[in-house]
Amino acid sequence: MRIHFIAIGGSAMHNMAIALHKKGFKVTGSDDVIFEPSISRLAKYGLLPEKEGWYPENITPDLDAVILGMHARADNPELLKAQELGIKIYSYPEYIYEHSKSKLRVVIGGSHGKTTITSMILHVLKKAGKDFDYLVGAQLEGFDTMVKLTDEAKVIVIEGDEYLSSAIDRRPKFHLYKASIGVISGIAWDHINVFPTFDNYAEQFRIFIETIQPGGRLIYSQTDAVLNDMVKADHSTVEKLPYGLPDYNIKYGITNIISGAKEYALQVFGEHNLLNMEAARLVCESLNIKDEDFYRYISTFKGAARRLELMGENKNASFFKDFAHSPSKLKATVHAVKSQFPERKLIACIELHTFSSLNKDFLSQYAATMDEADIAVVFIDKKTFEQKKMTPYDAETVKDAFLREDLTFYNDPAALLKYLENIEMANTNLLMMSSGNFGGIDLPELAKKIL
């Protein structure tokens, strides 16, 4: 098979390109800009384009298919050439489904926790010696790539994003997978640029439930009121399995799961992670993993990349980095750190970076999300407003939205760095949250300096 990737540098795209290359396909690709780690990883397998840009001559009649990334626009010259030649064009979720039509498809959906739940399932299945394919949105310890595609595996575990599939396919990705087992972790409005109202956004999850195949199973969080009502109103014949918080305790800063007469010490913490773990347990139970084995295996799970990642610590202070950016993720992460270390002061800093989080009309969704932090800091790189061609707003607007008058606001990375470098870390935790990079601040170096 000869496959060409348009926008090969994307996170899922470059991993899929590597997976198909390993499968023996002849893979080529193009992109107008590629960043690390995609550059190094594509180069390792001889898949890095010789030069950046779009070149219609890359599209030839002998191609079996083109896979189109979300980064490519509808007027992309390579896409137009492929359409002109009548070559089969897939979005990457379409191709994942095409590959997995004969497999049992586990699809993890939800506004938060998707990557962690998927990562937990993969970790346990690997520990149990199972053979499986997968697609996950983060690099995991013990896994070479974020995508694995084989002919042999009977099961595929897919992180099911609700964002659009491609510039010419406006369906949410997770609608295309047609899950055998579907998971929904919760529903909290996101992607305002695509789903302008909460009802419009929530509707995508109702449709996802409808795509679960006959005789399939829906695993869902009963702690989410909107989701609970949606499931109650659903009349499909799929089996519905709710989950909530398991029994647990916290001893000496370690969270322990209680199952029967046994306790299992975890390397992750926070109620959101315990809920994620229960979703993963029910999936693994559906794949014939006993609870006792699940808890034994999950006790060695260290977390997904950028999810409550410990940057450094000493005897009475810790520095965490987290991918949290939406209101629900922000609130859950702040609560997790404060609950795990109630005796320590918590300084929480969030960078507003995505289109939704920067949208002035959406900003009020962040009300009270940082109330548990002793000190709350919000950072918006002034260059981000310029890059996204959005009108900037001032500190008072941010304080009003978060309902926190004592909140500190920065829009200059240098000023934020100066503040962080002078934090007194005695009996204190610092939590830095962003889907961006805080204007280029070197967090590992900062951790060394302040700890």
Summary of the structure (lengths in Angstrom):
residues: 451
radius of gyration: 22.2
end to end distance: 52.7
largest distance: 65.8
contacts: 1516
relative contact order: 0.09
helix: 35%
strand: 23%
